[in-house]
Amino acid sequence: MTPVGTSVQRIDGLAKVTGQAAYTDDLLLPGMLHGRLLRSPHPHARIRHIETRRARALPGVRAVLTGADVPGTRYGTIPDEQGLASDKVRFVGDEVAAVAAVDPEAAAEALDLIAVEYEVLPPVLTPEEAMAEGAPLVHEDRPGNVSRVVRMHCGDVGQGLAEADQVFTHTFETQVVNHCPVEPHVVVAAWDAAGKLTVWSSTQTPFLMQRTLAEVLGLPLHRVRVVKPAVGGAFGGKREVLGLDFAAAVLARATGRPVKIVNDREEEFATTRQRHAMRITLTTGVRRDGTLVAKDCRVVMDNGAYNGRGPDILSSCPGYLTLLYRVPHVRFHGLLVYTNNPPGSAMRGFGNPQIRFADDSQMDIIAQALGLSPLEIRLRNARAAGDVTPNRGVLTSCALRETLEAAAARSGFAAKWRRLPRGRGIGMACGHHTCGFKSLMPHDASSAAVRINEDGTVHVASGGADVGQGLDTVLAQIAAAEIGVPLELVTMTTADTETTPFDLGSYGSRGTFIAGNAVRLAAAEAKRKLLAVAGDLLEADPADLETGGGRIWVRGSPGRAIPVAEAARAALHSARGEPVMGEAYYNPPSERLDRETGMGNVSPAYSFATQVAEVEVDEATGAVRVLRVTAGVDGGTPINPAGVEGQLEGSIVMGLGQALLEGFATRRGVILNPSMLEYKVPQASDAPHVETLIVNAADPGGPFGAKGVGEFALVPTLAAIANAIYDAVGVRITSLPSTPEKLMAALRETGRTGPR
């Protein structure tokens, strides 16, 4: 019996729960120094002078570096960022100087001794301020503070809106939220005698980090090695190369000793990358029966001080708008605007949750106006397998309708909607996400190598990055199933730019589909060689051989069998001495994103979900409690069902946080709640009962029919909760989060406050 489709214990689970897993901060190298970064207290200022002599003189300090000591090569999607700021700072927390000392205390004390003379400049703290005539420029080479404009126009929106029976326009706003991984950003850097840099990092993209470090530091690629140890959560936030990564490298070079830098929690909140805030104005035309005719969407996105992945996130939004529901006429106009806020970048869902909050909230508004149920209007417009979207998205598989029906039936939606006691409500929303994302390069490839050892064990080398989502287990299951050996005989080496094949990293829910396909192809090649040897031993045509449970037998004659180990040993000890190995790469048949228009089938497949949320609203306080979430999901054929359920439950709780709790309080660009005490994330007691209904809709291109499941379940959560709140108390929240203060203000406005 193969392990695919069977819930298995994660292969790294025991090491993690017993404290044996090695994370980056666990590394203790001989002579290692501790680094810290001096950060700007101003949202916008020119650096006039930096005085470091007192810091250098402090006992225990081994190096103090500024932007003058770091190569000034700019990097990023649209290059606008430096390792350390050299001319001016653009947000509170921008990196100004770096210190290496014998212990963290000396490094922290040295920071206090660095004197920076700033010329404070007026900041722009909202996109509206930034785009105002004569506004200060965040980057002098970006007039108007607009980093990216995205325009997509499919069909004839004007004609579609004119032909619609009703037209609806609403504006929705989403907030900045933080990834809040348990493990902060950590890096250790060391140089060897030959001038080679090795970096251990809590990254989710080792090969991209290698390339960026090499480019900025002016090194040949082969002189930079990046190793990813165990990672304690990433969610998109560890996709970027940040100032601490460059600082560790240059400090290590300056001192000749390894350097470790660990963000504290305040730095993690205030200076890493966040989910972008968006203002979304959506105009939708419909027929009387609820059929969508046209959509016209304008998005203004707060980029923060630097681009990060912001340009690609904005360019992805037109696809998010067109892929879930059929609509023939679509127009999109998006602006990515620089401000002096902390930079935004990739976060679980990559802009999709914001768009879906607006679109699926408006779907309920439209349904109510037309006298339809939320389920009815979604079923009427749901996409299906074989659809091609206006921006060329190809749905090779799609069980959206089935997820709607499953979630509605199991939750009792029809019996509860508009029928629960006041203060209790039920709402639904749908979502989808990619299984890869072809944007950074003209490919979206992964490669793998699989070796069958003479003792029958299997070794898999993959560049895929397990950042806590269970990818290593899934890849091991795929190799075990393809070759026909028990899972416990498979070992993994992953995410090391020197010892594993190339992979772009973990983002876009690409791991299972793309890295998984590479592993399956490599395992199939190794199996082909194995069966060629076994055919000689069994005096049979290799095409007539089958494998399973670590054995090879002749089809129809199970008694004619040998262990996998015997065939592998025979190959290695033959006259040729050839090991049984397979190498492969997989590059999906997707299309590179057109960054100016958002056009392109960027993913080889798409996953779909429906969520039904049940909430309870205390009308005396405005407090909302999510009681239950029923999730119907099409993630293809699950490789590890237990892992799929874990991803779904985590996504839903993360979405609950954005819907109800999370957000930054700021004053003049300073974050006022940069701690876990003040920044409210869901606790275990806030987690609702989650029931997952897996709709097994195999994708023809996925490994064993699987699709990606790391992000899509977060996408519908925001709108599902907002729609449930409306069903409970008749108040429509269009600006997240749905805090008690907002709800009480809305209830007072409608005259519905007070105890029941």
RALIN-V473249 format. One record per backbone hydrogen bond with DSSP energy under -1.0 kcal/mol. NH is the residue of the N-H (numbers start at 1). CO is the residue of the C=O. E is the energy in kcal/mol with one decimal. If there is no record, write none. Layout:
nh: (NH:NH)
co: (CO:CO)
e: (E:E)
This chain:
nh: (5:6:13:16:17:18:20:21:26:27:32:33:34:35:36:38:40:45:46:47:48:49:51:56:57:61:62:63:65:69:75:80:81:85:89:93:94:96:97:98:99:100:101:102:107:108:109:110:111:112:113:114:115:117:119:121:130:131:135:142:145:147:148:150:151:152:154:160:161:162:163:165:166:168:170:172:173:174:183:187:188:189:190:192:195:197:198:199:200:201:202:203:204:209:210:211:212:213:214:215:216:217:219:223:224:225:227:228:230:237:239:246:247:248:249:250:251:252:253:254:255:256:259:260:261:263:268:269:270:271:274:275:279:280:281:282:283:284:285:286:287:290:293:294:295:296:297:298:299:300:301:302:303:305:310:313:314:315:316:320:321:322:323:326:329:330:331:332:333:334:335:336:337:338:339:340:344:345:348:350:352:355:356:357:358:359:360:361:362:363:364:365:366:367:368:369:370:372:377:378:379:380:382:383:386:387:389:392:395:396:403:404:405:406:407:408:409:410:411:413:416:417:419:420:423:424:425:427:429:431:433:436:438:439:446:447:448:449:450:451:452:453:456:458:459:460:461:462:474:475:476:477:478:479:480:481:482:483:484:485:489:490:491:493:495:497:500:506:510:514:515:516:517:518:519:520:521:522:523:524:525:526:527:528:529:530:531:532:533:534:535:536:537:538:540:544:545:546:548:550:551:552:553:554:555:557:560:561:562:564:567:568:569:570:571:572:573:578:581:582:584:586:590:591:593:594:598:600:602:607:608:609:610:611:612:613:614:615:616:617:618:622:625:627:628:629:630:631:632:633:634:637:644:645:646:647:648:649:650:651:652:653:654:655:656:657:658:659:660:661:662:667:670:672:675:679:686:689:691:693:695:697:699:705:706:707:714:720:721:722:723:724:725:726:727:728:729:730:736:738:739:743:744:745:746:747:748:749:750:752)
co: (639:3:10:12:13:14:15:15:23:24:29:258:101:260:99:97:94:89:119:87:117:117:115:52:53:58:100:100:98:66:81:75:75:95:45:40:91:38:38:65:36:63:34:60:103:104:105:106:107:108:110:111:51:49:46:44:126:127:132:139:142:336:336:334:596:332:330:156:157:158:159:286:286:284:282:280:734:278:232:261:200:259:198:196:192:223:190:225:188:227:186:201:238:205:206:207:208:209:210:211:212:213:214:220:221:197:199:495:22:234:236:242:243:244:245:246:247:248:249:250:251:252:189:33:187:185:264:265:266:267:343:177:300:172:298:170:296:168:294:166:291:287:285:285:329:283:331:281:333:279:335:277:337:341:307:309:310:311:312:316:317:318:319:381:293:154:295:152:297:150:299:148:301:145:304:124:303:274:235:347:349:351:352:353:354:355:356:357:358:359:360:361:362:363:364:365:366:367:373:374:375:376:378:324:395:384:393:389:387:394:399:400:401:402:403:404:405:406:407:408:412:413:416:416:728:421:615:613:611:609:607:508:602:437:586:502:584:461:582:459:580:457:453:489:451:491:449:493:470:471:472:473:474:475:476:477:478:479:480:480:486:487:458:460:462:226:496:204:507:510:510:511:513:514:515:516:517:518:519:520:521:522:523:524:525:526:527:528:529:530:531:532:533:534:535:541:542:553:551:484:548:562:546:560:544:554:557:559:552:550:563:564:565:566:567:568:569:571:579:450:448:446:588:601:438:599:594:391:600:433:634:431:632:429:630:427:628:425:625:423:623:618:616:614:614:689:612:691:610:693:608:705:640:641:642:643:644:645:646:647:648:649:650:651:652:653:654:655:656:657:657:670:667:665:673:675:683:627:629:631:633:695:705:702:703:635:711:716:717:718:719:720:721:722:723:724:725:726:173:659:737:739:740:741:742:743:744:745:746:747)
e: (-2.3:-1.9:-1.4:-1.8:-2.5:-1.5:-2.1:-1.8:-1.5:-1.7:-1.9:-3.3:-3.1:-3.4:-2.0:-3.0:-2.5:-1.8:-2.6:-2.9:-2.9:-1.3:-3.3:-2.5:-1.7:-2.0:-3.0:-1.5:-3.0:-2.1:-1.9:-1.8:-1.5:-2.8:-2.7:-1.3:-2.3:-3.2:-1.3:-2.7:-2.6:-2.4:-2.3:-1.8:-1.9:-2.3:-2.4:-2.2:-1.5:-1.1:-1.3:-1.3:-2.2:-3.4:-2.5:-2.6:-2.5:-2.1:-2.0:-2.2:-2.1:-2.8:-1.1:-2.3:-2.4:-2.2:-3.4:-2.6:-2.9:-1.9:-2.0:-1.6:-1.9:-2.7:-1.9:-2.9:-2.7:-2.5:-2.1:-2.2:-2.4:-2.6:-2.2:-2.1:-1.9:-2.9:-3.1:-3.0:-2.8:-2.2:-1.8:-1.1:-2.1:-2.3:-2.4:-1.9:-2.3:-2.8:-2.2:-2.4:-2.6:-2.6:-2.4:-1.9:-1.7:-2.8:-3.0:-2.2:-2.2:-2.0:-1.3:-1.3:-2.8:-2.3:-1.6:-2.6:-2.6:-2.2:-1.9:-2.3:-2.0:-1.8:-2.3:-2.4:-2.6:-2.5:-2.4:-2.1:-2.7:-2.6:-1.4:-2.9:-2.2:-3.2:-2.8:-2.9:-2.9:-2.8:-2.6:-2.5:-2.3:-2.0:-3.0:-1.5:-2.3:-2.9:-2.8:-2.5:-2.3:-2.2:-2.9:-2.1:-2.9:-1.7:-2.9:-2.1:-2.5:-2.1:-1.2:-1.6:-1.8:-1.1:-1.5:-3.1:-1.3:-2.6:-2.3:-3.1:-2.4:-2.9:-2.6:-2.6:-2.7:-3.1:-1.4:-3.4:-2.0:-2.9:-2.0:-3.7:-2.2:-1.6:-2.7:-2.1:-1.6:-2.8:-2.8:-1.2:-2.2:-1.7:-1.1:-1.6:-2.8:-2.4:-2.4:-2.0:-1.9:-3.1:-2.1:-1.3:-2.6:-2.0:-1.2:-1.8:-3.3:-2.0:-2.6:-2.2:-2.5:-1.2:-2.2:-2.2:-2.5:-2.5:-2.5:-2.4:-2.3:-2.5:-2.0:-2.1:-1.5:-3.0:-2.5:-1.1:-2.2:-2.3:-2.1:-2.4:-1.8:-2.4:-1.7:-1.7:-1.7:-1.1:-1.7:-1.7:-2.7:-2.3:-3.0:-2.7:-2.9:-2.8:-2.1:-2.8:-3.0:-2.6:-3.0:-2.2:-1.8:-2.8:-2.2:-2.4:-2.3:-2.3:-2.6:-2.6:-2.4:-2.3:-2.6:-1.8:-1.8:-2.1:-2.7:-2.4:-1.4:-2.4:-2.2:-2.8:-1.3:-2.8:-1.0:-1.6:-1.1:-1.9:-2.3:-2.4:-2.5:-2.3:-2.8:-2.4:-1.9:-2.2:-2.6:-2.2:-1.8:-2.2:-2.9:-1.5:-1.6:-2.6:-2.5:-1.1:-1.9:-2.7:-2.3:-2.6:-1.6:-2.7:-1.8:-3.0:-1.6:-2.9:-2.5:-1.7:-3.3:-2.8:-2.1:-1.4:-2.4:-2.9:-1.4:-2.4:-2.6:-2.3:-2.0:-2.0:-2.3:-1.0:-1.1:-2.7:-2.2:-3.0:-1.5:-3.5:-2.6:-2.6:-3.0:-2.6:-1.6:-2.5:-2.0:-2.5:-2.7:-2.8:-2.4:-2.9:-2.7:-2.5:-2.3:-3.3:-2.8:-3.4:-2.5:-2.6:-1.4:-2.8:-2.7:-3.1:-2.6:-2.7:-3.5:-2.1:-2.2:-2.5:-2.0:-2.2:-2.4:-2.7:-2.3:-2.3:-2.4:-2.1:-2.2:-2.6:-2.3:-1.7:-1.6:-2.4:-2.3:-2.0:-3.1:-1.9:-1.9:-3.6:-1.1:-3.2:-1.6:-1.9:-2.5:-3.4:-3.3:-1.7:-1.9:-2.2:-1.6:-2.0:-1.9:-2.4:-2.2:-2.0:-2.9:-1.7:-2.4:-1.9:-1.9:-1.7:-2.5:-2.5:-2.6:-3.4:-1.9:-2.4:-2.9:-2.2:-2.3:-2.8:-2.7:-1.9:-1.4:-2.9)
